């Protein structure tokens, strides 16, 4: 008999079915036992008519009841039975006359998965990720995360981007050497890529528009709620742009596509999480960095001119401004001072201290960074010299710009931080399947 | 003016357009210069009416001609002009009355990109990947590769699989310790994941069906045409199977989906490469390992009974058998001896020396491996003891099976080897954007 999923049961009333899943919860009454079986689709109620009191002689009923009494939560079972309507059961149906086969016996889980919220501490949940991830709320978060990635890709597929996979073991670092993981590469030193920055730029010279979904590695020595040592980077890079505005238009569509995919592909997860998906306006409001600082200055009565960057309090101010003035959860700040951005950021030729870099601010928090990049080898040489860095480690990087690169730019979205902001959770580890940090390398 | 792509030009005859791209080739005649401009879509012919001989006084025409004479291949240009029909031009159109803007001047490329085949040696091409990847034939290969990945994902999306991203920095090894890269993890030893095997099995306990597209790392000390140190692994794992046959059905659909996606998403690349896409039969012929050995034995008149594995010559024999007997480029061998398969392979309970492992053979070459896996902690404990390995490094792995895991199985497709087989190229490095091997860590 083909397996029926829990959510398909309402369409099978009156039929005999086979379901399979995990024992989510048992309720053992005097004359009957209820099993809630969890599968990938949801929960199913199973009724086993077997009284708790043993008959004077062992019957098949009493054997069955003894088996259920001994069953641990999270054991894997297969159940055949008949679907009947029952208004009081979840989804209005239940499986009766059930015959049970135990496929795998579980040790009792370290915390209750059937409660609405997991009550253990985060370290305990992470130590037991194999079990805690099974909780419906956690499953929902990762289903939404997968949908967001789908939206990222489908939006860029539709815009002529080519998907690429670039190496994570690299011979030199491109995002500054401070937080890099070193590895032994056949006896030579090598590093884990902090980002695919160099490769995606190089590949603009090949495909014009590229994206990559892959791991990025940062040896973050900070033990904070938003730092992890390995994250999923959603990277895009595009050529033949006029300036950063072309990139900002694509990023707007990508964010809208990610949110739409979450809503369309995982409506049940969205509903269960109580999440109201934010709306992305057709045009996201934009402020220049200098203009933003001026507005904040005049509002809070403090002279911020000359500040090289936005403080978190300033980003919150801007988030409130965008909501108040434009009814938007999103806003762009562009033109951050070149000195505070990555060395490959293109300066704004019309306002030299400022750059063609931008941040996307979501509800007062930085969500995505991007920029137009330098595209001429001589500009890279100049910038590296100006920053007082030695050229050697950058040679491969810069050489790729000697063979004709168009004006280009791009952005990177940290998937886990994106989900953290979207779901409003307080620790990025809650939206990372198996987080890596200063203290955690397992599971 | 909006940019027009090369392939859109036939729809714009009579109109003024702006195109942009790389100088693919120049032909400098006496009275006229032809530029072939390459963009992401293809090639466009541009005609500049400017005689080679300088007029007695510098004119705008002669300045323009001097500029074109000095232009290097691969420089990036923007051209405005009028599209006219010309039967002798590529795609039947050309851009005339052209005005040229140089966006980026290229150093002359180290080999000619306009020739039908790149003539440099493979090491030279790889050293200059930033340029060699621009060759239309190489671009085509990687576009087909991206399409294949799209087909992998869309097939599994349609079958209820959830996409996951699992850590690549791990605390212990799961595929044997021989070819593992070690790294410094905040002062502790760690390793690069040789596969997501442990994580995808664990996540079957969460989502039932999962897939991952991500890098896998093998410190291969072999300097061969098919070994690279970092490859893109397309992994799938599914729960609630009866045996390996359920996995083989999904793999059949995945391969068919990958090939269909290549054909549908990249018809131009397929046509240009001269590739005839293989057909995947609705049911791929299956032979048991023992049966296969017997058939080969009786054909070649050599007793192969007791052989623990198939030699390449045997796989070729089977490839010919499948084509001759079933008209199929594909065939499955199942039931390989347990002793020669990974420790997590499920034995065949009906034929104990054999396993529930299988290989997919494509035109006589192993293309994909898979199996049903062990799903009970006690089975892992027994197998690890039987293999004489110490339990410590496997503790995390095995503990994940203590909390209720269904019967499950899966497979992994090495993207680069898949493309190598499909395109019939002789070295896997030709279908890897930036290969990593014993000698190569850059670019």
Interface residues (C-beta under 8 A of the other chain):
Chain A: X3 X20 X22 X23 X39 X40 X72 X74 X75 X76 X103 X104 X105 X106 X107 X109 X129 X130 X131 X133 X134 X139 X142 X143 X146 X149 X150 X157 X160 X162 X163 X164 X165 X166 X167 X168 X169 X170 X171 X172 X181 X182 X183 X184 X185 X186 X188 X190 X192 X198 X199 X202 X203 X205 X206 X207 X208 X209 X213 X214 X215 X217 X219 X221 X229 X230 X232 X240 X375 X376 X396 X399 X400 X402 X403 X404 X405 X406 X407 X415 X433 X434 X436 X438 X441 X442 X443
Chain B: X3 X20 X22 X23 X39 X40 X72 X74 X75 X76 X103 X104 X105 X106 X107 X109 X129 X130 X131 X133 X134 X139 X142 X143 X146 X149 X150 X157 X160 X162 X163 X164 X165 X166 X167 X168 X169 X170 X171 X172 X181 X182 X183 X184 X185 X186 X188 X190 X192 X198 X199 X202 X203 X205 X206 X207 X208 X209 X213 X214 X215 X217 X219 X221 X229 X230 X232 X240 X375 X376 X396 X399 X400 X402 X403 X404 X405 X406 X407 X415 X433 X434 X436 X438 X441 X442 X443
